[in-house]
Amino acid sequence: MFDLFRSRAKAVRYLLGAILMLVALSMVVTLIPGFMGSSYSTDDNIIAEIGGEVLSARDVQINIQQQLRNNAFPREMAHTYVPMIINQMVSDRAVAYEAERLGFLVTDAEVARAVQTMIPQLFQGGEFVGQEVYAQYLSQMNLTIPEFEGNVRKQMLLLKLQNMALEGEVVTDEQIEAEFRKANEMVQIDYITIAPSNYRSQVRITQEDIRAHYETNKSTFQVGEKRDAQILVVDETEVAKTVKASDEELRRLYQSNTDRYRTPERVHARHILLKTTGSSEAQVAEAKAKAGDLLKQLKAGADFADLAKEHSDDTGSAVQGGDLSWITRGQTVPKFEQAAFSLEPNQLSDVIETEYGFHILEVLEKERAQLQDFEDVKEQLAEENNRQIVFDRIQQLADQAYARLAENPSQGEAIANELGITIFNVGQVGATDPIPEAAASPEMQNAIRSLAQGGVSQIYDLGGNRLGIATVTQVYPPRPAELSEVEATIRERLLTQRTQQIVEEKRTQLREELPNAGEDLEKLARSLDLKVVSADPFSRAGTVSGLGAAAYMEAAFNAPEGSLVGPIAAMGQTAVCKIVKKIPADMTRLASERDAIQNQLRQQKARERQELFADGVLNQLIEAGDVKLNDRGIQRLISVYGS
């Protein structure tokens, strides 16, 4: 891959070396507007210009939407991720630009191979499905073929330059051994812990305490704005119960669409294929001879399916014994089609040569073109007809309900009864209260929480083939909370506060007693009225019963046996532990794990250097003016997702 680069003049090597020298400086610079670069454009649709090529807001938005569809991050956190996505896209394009400037090339053949690897479904049986299907697939991601392949080419350029810069990453034997020891050594501890849960039962909260706290902090206890609402729901299941077409209607549909129910001439066939595409003359001759031998075996009574599974190069049908199912005219290449439609059921063909290779074909069944009887398609007709009627009626009912509610928001029940749809009454909904009836539609929930009294929402999809419209029937303004409404909250608040006071007193006592304990954990436990707990041995990747992840106990791995370690904060608790035993790694296992550890360390180093390298390239190009950022465009795009 890198022969081209190795052959270039020393000046190019020196330039790459200069880029790498910038790595250390890049750690203090980020791609957040205002930190580097300056506005160069007043066009908010431009995010950056890299070597004269524009990164548009649309490019970034396509990336964001794709990541949202893949659940790469929560939708409500989009505004946080957008700057990082912009940063990554600019950085990637900058490195790709630098690679192209240094003379790296990506051929059309390399792009084609990459596309086949990325989207294997476009290559059925190894054959490309065609430009039209390819374009339709990409259109679902709002991309054209040139845009997608341009992005692929940039990514490959980026990888070529990064791989060149990261070649020769060395992991020493000492580093491998140290990593193995670190991952496999274990420690066994005894410990004591001060945990809030141990002291909650000691706290007593009286009704007088609750009332006093309420009176003192009365102004802080507020009941937020709440709403009553009604949700009118049009349910496909319920609508479908009212729809049934008569036989006369179905027969009229059948007679007006007879072309749909004509089945063309077709054959049910199976074949054995010996591929010759890309083969030499000798290989073609060998395949032809093999095909002739297989035909002789079949004529002598050999099982077709067994021979197809063993010898056919058509992997898609070979596993099915060569079965191609039903074939109509125009689905296969001409020579294959001619043979298939000229044979009778259970008749074998001779060896047939097509552009794919040599075939042996057997027809299993054959059907002439015919018009399906009404009775044969009646059930299908009814299902299709009813589905369309139900679909239309659902939308009509939803539109009618919306129009009627817009005129008379207070008549929800009457409108629902008249239209024969369901109505749900939702009471006292606050800003954060769940609305189970609209659980599948955050948009409807937001509408209910924000509409004024008498307001009517849009029509929303409620999931489960249901449409809904909401109307707010009553708005309750914010008001001071009554004691009964916040009593449970106050009780929990006081319980937490007083428990925490006890815990802080215990922690203070622990810090005072610890220097006098020496290495005697039992003595320390008695002074604090605590119980010593013995934990099973654990590694750094393990857990400690009662304390959580071993990561909290890193200090235990670095302390000698018999010593006390602490205080340690772990899972809301404060612990002190005694190192009972240190168990060294079993070095006899190192040989079997060496390669895996080496690869892990190499990948870790590569990731670290990769990020620094990309930053170094980007910063150099910014200083040279080859990368320009549009701060205003970036800020505008961030604000779109922030809102």
JOTASUL-V612032 format. One record per residue. RES is the residue in one letter. SS is DSSP state (a for helix, b for strand, c for the rest). PHI is phi in whole degrees, 0 to 359 (none if undefined). Layout:
[[RES | SS | PHI] [RES | SS | PHI]]
This chain:
[[M | c | none] [F | c | 252] [D | a | 301] [L | a | 302] [F | a | 292] [R | a | 296] [S | c | 273] [R | c | 277] [A | c | 296] [K | a | 302] [A | a | 301] [V | a | 293] [R | a | 299] [Y | a | 297] [L | a | 296] [L | a | 297] [G | a | 299] [A | a | 295] [I | a | 298] [L | a | 297] [M | a | 295] [L | c | 279] [V | a | 304] [A | a | 300] [L | a | 290] [S | a | 293] [M | c | 293] [V | c | 258] [V | c | 235] [T | c | 235] [L | c | 265] [I | c | 261] [P | c | 311] [G | c | 100] [F | c | 269] [M | c | 204] [G | c | 73] [S | c | 215] [S | c | 297] [Y | c | 233] [S | c | 219] [T | c | 259] [D | c | 274] [D | c | 292] [N | c | 277] [I | b | 256] [I | b | 266] [A | b | 202] [E | b | 236] [I | b | 242] [G | c | 58] [G | c | 90] [E | b | 262] [V | b | 269] [L | b | 261] [S | b | 267] [A | a | 299] [R | a | 297] [D | a | 304] [V | a | 292] [Q | a | 296] [I | a | 299] [N | a | 299] [I | a | 298] [Q | a | 296] [Q | a | 296] [Q | a | 292] [L | a | 294] [R | a | 297] [N | c | 272] [N | c | 57] [A | c | 291] [F | c | 202] [P | c | 294] [R | a | 303] [E | a | 289] [M | a | 258] [A | a | 304] [H | a | 297] [T | a | 283] [Y | a | 276] [V | a | 304] [P | a | 301] [M | a | 291] [I | a | 294] [I | a | 300] [N | a | 304] [Q | a | 293] [M | a | 294] [V | a | 295] [S | a | 299] [D | a | 298] [R | a | 291] [A | a | 294] [V | a | 295] [A | a | 298] [Y | a | 298] [E | a | 295] [A | a | 298] [E | a | 294] [R | a | 295] [L | c | 278] [G | c | 107] [F | c | 290] [L | c | 232] [V | c | 237] [T | c | 281] [D | a | 300] [A | a | 296] [E | a | 294] [V | a | 297] [A | a | 299] [R | a | 295] [A | a | 295] [V | a | 298] [Q | a | 297] [T | a | 289] [M | a | 285] [I | c | 232] [P | a | 298] [Q | a | 293] [L | a | 278] [F | b | 232] [Q | b | 285] [G | c | 61] [G | c | 84] [E | b | 255] [F | b | 294] [V | c | 285] [G | c | 118] [Q | a | 297] [E | a | 295] [V | a | 294] [Y | a | 303] [A | a | 295] [Q | a | 295] [Y | a | 299] [L | a | 289] [S | a | 297] [Q | c | 294] [M | c | 257] [N | c | 61] [L | c | 237] [T | c | 265] [I | a | 300] [P | a | 300] [E | a | 297] [F | a | 296] [E | a | 292] [G | a | 296] [N | a | 294] [V | a | 298] [R | a | 298] [K | a | 298] [Q | a | 296] [M | a | 290] [L | a | 297] [L | a | 303] [L | a | 294] [K | a | 297] [L | a | 290] [Q | a | 298] [N | a | 297] [M | a | 297] [A | a | 292] [L | a | 260] [E | c | 300] [G | c | 81] [E | c | 298] [V | c | 254] [V | c | 241] [T | c | 278] [D | a | 300] [E | a | 297] [Q | a | 293] [I | a | 296] [E | a | 295] [A | a | 296] [E | a | 294] [F | a | 296] [R | a | 299] [K | a | 299] [A | a | 283] [N | a | 245] [E | c | 289] [M | b | 230] [V | b | 221] [Q | b | 242] [I | b | 227] [D | b | 252] [Y | b | 209] [I | b | 239] [T | b | 216] [I | b | 257] [A | b | 236] [P | a | 307] [S | a | 298] [N | a | 283] [Y | c | 243] [R | a | 300] [S | a | 292] [Q | a | 278] [V | c | 269] [R | c | 243] [I | c | 247] [T | c | 266] [Q | a | 296] [E | a | 293] [D | a | 300] [I | a | 296] [R | a | 296] [A | a | 297] [H | a | 294] [Y | a | 297] [E | a | 295] [T | a | 291] [N | c | 243] [K | a | 305] [S | a | 292] [T | a | 274] [F | c | 263] [Q | b | 235] [V | b | 262] [G | c | 290] [E | c | 301] [K | b | 230] [R | b | 220] [D | b | 262] [A | b | 213] [Q | b | 236] [I | b | 241] [L | b | 266] [V | b | 239] [V | b | 258] [D | b | 253] [E | a | 303] [T | a | 300] [E | a | 290] [V | a | 295] [A | a | 298] [K | c | 294] [T | c | 264] [V | c | 248] [K | c | 203] [A | c | 275] [S | c | 280] [D | a | 299] [E | a | 295] [E | a | 296] [L | a | 294] [R | a | 294] [R | a | 299] [L | a | 298] [Y | a | 299] [Q | a | 292] [S | a | 273] [N | c | 225] [T | a | 299] [D | a | 299] [R | a | 292] [Y | a | 252] [R | b | 271] [T | b | 262] [P | c | 287] [E | c | 302] [R | b | 207] [V | b | 229] [H | b | 261] [A | b | 228] [R | b | 223] [H | b | 211] [I | b | 241] [L | b | 244] [L | b | 247] [K | b | 290] [T | c | 230] [T | c | 298] [G | c | 77] [S | c | 267] [S | c | 281] [E | a | 300] [A | a | 295] [Q | a | 291] [V | a | 296] [A | a | 297] [E | a | 295] [A | a | 295] [K | a | 295] [A | a | 295] [K | a | 296] [A | a | 299] [G | a | 298] [D | a | 295] [L | a | 296] [L | a | 297] [K | a | 298] [Q | a | 298] [L | a | 294] [K | a | 293] [A | c | 275] [G | c | 109] [A | c | 296] [D | c | 284] [F | a | 300] [A | a | 298] [D | a | 295] [L | a | 294] [A | a | 296] [K | a | 299] [E | a | 275] [H | a | 242] [S | c | 290] [D | c | 272] [D | c | 274] [T | a | 299] [G | a | 294] [S | a | 263] [A | a | 302] [V | c | 294] [Q | c | 262] [G | c | 73] [G | c | 86] [D | b | 292] [L | b | 257] [S | b | 61] [W | b | 276] [I | b | 237] [T | b | 249] [R | c | 296] [G | c | 94] [Q | c | 269] [T | c | 235] [V | c | 292] [P | a | 306] [K | a | 296] [F | a | 293] [E | a | 298] [Q | a | 301] [A | a | 292] [A | a | 299] [F | a | 273] [S | a | 265] [L | c | 274] [E | c | 261] [P | c | 306] [N | c | 68] [Q | b | 256] [L | b | 270] [S | c | 273] [D | c | 283] [V | c | 290] [I | b | 252] [E | b | 256] [T | b | 234] [E | c | 295] [Y | c | 269] [G | b | 147] [F | b | 253] [H | b | 242] [I | b | 239] [L | b | 239] [E | b | 229] [V | b | 268] [L | b | 266] [E | b | 217] [K | b | 214] [E | b | 231] [R | c | 278] [A | c | 297] [Q | b | 203] [L | b | 259] [Q | c | 293] [D | c | 292] [F | a | 304] [E | a | 297] [D | a | 289] [V | a | 248] [K | a | 302] [E | a | 296] [Q | a | 297] [L | a | 300] [A | a | 297] [E | a | 296] [E | a | 295] [N | a | 296] [N | a | 295] [R | a | 299] [Q | a | 292] [I | a | 297] [V | a | 297] [F | a | 301] [D | a | 296] [R | a | 291] [I | a | 302] [Q | a | 295] [Q | a | 297] [L | a | 297] [A | a | 296] [D | a | 296] [Q | a | 295] [A | a | 299] [Y | a | 297] [A | a | 297] [R | a | 292] [L | a | 294] [A | a | 300] [E | a | 279] [N | c | 223] [P | a | 300] [S | a | 276] [Q | a | 257] [G | a | 303] [E | a | 296] [A | a | 296] [I | a | 295] [A | a | 298] [N | a | 296] [E | a | 294] [L | a | 273] [G | c | 73] [I | c | 242] [T | b | 273] [I | b | 229] [F | b | 242] [N | b | 262] [V | b | 246] [G | b | 248] [Q | b | 53] [V | b | 273] [G | c | 264] [A | c | 297] [T | c | 241] [D | c | 288] [P | c | 290] [I | c | 234] [P | a | 305] [E | a | 294] [A | a | 237] [A | c | 301] [A | c | 275] [S | c | 229] [P | a | 303] [E | a | 296] [M | a | 293] [Q | a | 300] [N | a | 296] [A | a | 296] [I | a | 299] [R | a | 286] [S | a | 242] [L | c | 291] [A | c | 282] [Q | c | 299] [G | c | 87] [G | c | 288] [V | b | 240] [S | c | 281] [Q | c | 289] [I | c | 275] [Y | b | 240] [D | b | 280] [L | c | 262] [G | c | 78] [G | c | 62] [N | c | 57] [R | b | 230] [L | b | 244] [G | b | 218] [I | b | 229] [A | b | 248] [T | b | 226] [V | b | 272] [T | b | 262] [Q | b | 204] [V | b | 243] [Y | b | 255] [P | c | 292] [P | c | 301] [R | b | 205] [P | b | 297] [A | c | 280] [E | c | 284] [L | a | 304] [S | a | 298] [E | a | 281] [V | a | 240] [E | a | 302] [A | a | 296] [T | a | 296] [I | a | 294] [R | a | 302] [E | a | 294] [R | a | 297] [L | a | 294] [L | a | 298] [T | a | 294] [Q | a | 298] [R | a | 287] [T | a | 297] [Q | a | 295] [Q | a | 298] [I | a | 297] [V | a | 299] [E | a | 296] [E | a | 297] [K | a | 295] [R | a | 295] [T | a | 298] [Q | a | 297] [L | a | 300] [R | a | 296] [E | a | 287] [E | a | 278] [L | a | 303] [P | a | 296] [N | a | 273] [A | a | 278] [G | c | 62] [E | c | 245] [D | c | 261] [L | a | 290] [E | a | 299] [K | a | 298] [L | a | 296] [A | a | 297] [R | a | 296] [S | a | 294] [L | a | 251] [D | c | 58] [L | c | 244] [K | c | 253] [V | c | 279] [V | b | 248] [S | b | 260] [A | c | 256] [D | c | 290] [P | c | 303] [F | b | 216] [S | b | 260] [R | c | 297] [A | c | 269] [G | c | 267] [T | b | 229] [V | b | 247] [S | c | 304] [G | c | 90] [L | c | 240] [G | b | 91] [A | b | 298] [A | a | 295] [A | a | 302] [Y | a | 294] [M | a | 254] [E | a | 305] [A | a | 300] [A | a | 294] [F | a | 285] [N | a | 258] [A | c | 259] [P | c | 284] [E | c | 301] [G | c | 89] [S | c | 275] [L | b | 264] [V | b | 232] [G | b | 150] [P | b | 292] [I | b | 238] [A | b | 274] [A | b | 212] [M | c | 53] [G | c | 76] [Q | b | 246] [T | b | 240] [A | b | 237] [V | b | 232] [C | b | 235] [K | b | 248] [I | b | 281] [V | b | 282] [K | b | 203] [K | b | 248] [I | b | 250] [P | c | 292] [A | c | 295] [D | c | 279] [M | a | 290] [T | a | 292] [R | a | 270] [L | a | 300] [A | a | 301] [S | a | 287] [E | a | 254] [R | a | 304] [D | a | 298] [A | a | 296] [I | a | 294] [Q | a | 299] [N | a | 296] [Q | a | 298] [L | a | 293] [R | a | 296] [Q | a | 296] [Q | a | 297] [K | a | 296] [A | a | 297] [R | a | 298] [E | a | 296] [R | a | 290] [Q | a | 300] [E | a | 298] [L | a | 294] [F | a | 297] [A | a | 298] [D | a | 298] [G | a | 297] [V | a | 299] [L | a | 299] [N | a | 295] [Q | a | 296] [L | a | 291] [I | a | 293] [E | a | 299] [A | a | 280] [G | c | 84] [D | c | 279] [V | b | 240] [K | b | 235] [L | b | 252] [N | c | 258] [D | a | 305] [R | a | 295] [G | a | 296] [I | a | 295] [Q | a | 298] [R | a | 295] [L | a | 294] [I | a | 297] [S | a | 293] [V | a | 300] [Y | a | 278] [G | a | 292] [S | c | 269]]
